[in-house]
């Protein structure tokens, strides 16, 4: 089989291209997995539009992979890059079809920026706005509380402990479904607990970022989970498409 300037053997690649069932393609780097996948997409595209009106969904981890597919396939089958098909990264899919709507429904804004670097700039501003409460004064300020939560079970000096707080603010996840804040897989703060005021302070900071349309990459996935749980119709519509 010769296709798009490539030759495909009968032993492995052609059976994969013809296979329309669920399957995994396992091969070493450089063995031609992407080329075989693009050949398969080309063959499927020649049978479009489908009778049920559905399209093809192709998800990749990196923009580089998406660019490679577009570069090699668009001239041969431009219909693959039009509705109802979608070719993009997992992140772009989540933003476009799930997180963007969730952000609007919850916070009245669409995603303006989805960028970890910009998010870290906001982390720095928030971190340096926090003030320490004096020793023995209750209730403790947020940064004092975080020092204990983040460094629990560790032997650290003040400077190391302070850096751990900064790392926490960069990496913690705000779970809007379960109303909790996790870090390294552990729940650190939760709604309706004795630490309610500290949870509220971090939640309100995150909400203000969301209202401005700024999310980090993990925020998008958490919002995607929220809207799928809130609206089962979305899942069914995407599966049908």
C-alpha positions, 0 to 999 in steps of 0.5 A: 500500500502506497499512500501520501508518499509512504509505503505500508507493510502487510504484517502490522501497519495495514492491519492497524489501518483497516482495524475499526475496533478499539485498539492500542498501537504499541511500537518503539520511537521512530517506528512510524506510529504517527505516519500509520495513524495519519494514513488511517485518518486519511482513509476514514476521511475518504468515507465522510460525511458519515450517515449519522453526521458524526465526526472524528476526534483526534487528541494529542498531548502536545501542540507539536503533534497536532502541528505535524498532523495538520502539516501532513494531512490538511492538503490531502483531506481538509475536511478533517479540520472542519466541523464536526471533526476536532483535531487538537490537544487534550488541553484545547479540547477541555478548554473549548468544550468544557472549561470555557462553559463552566467558567462562564456559568460559575464566574461570568467570564470566558477563559482569557488566558490559560497559562501557568507562567501568567498564573505564577505571576499572580501567585507571586503577587498574592504571596507577597501580599500576605502578612505574618501574624505575631507568635501566639496571636490567634486566629493565625493569619493565612500564611502562618496557617499554611506554614504549619499545613504545608510543612507538617511532618518535615524538619525545615528552617524558616526559609525552607518552610517559606519556600514550601508555602510558595510552591504550595500556592503555585501547585495546589488544586482547587476542586470545585466539585468537592469544595476542597484544596489539595496538594501532592494528592493530599487534602489540605483545606476543605469547606465546612471544617474548622479551617473554614476561614483559611479555605475561604481566603484561598477559594476567594483568591482563585475565584477572582482569577477565574472572574478575570478569565485566568486559569492554570492548566489544572484549573481547566480540567477541574472545571471540566469535571464540574460541568460534566457532573452538572450537565450529563447532556454535554457528555452525550452530545460530545459522544454523539458528535 
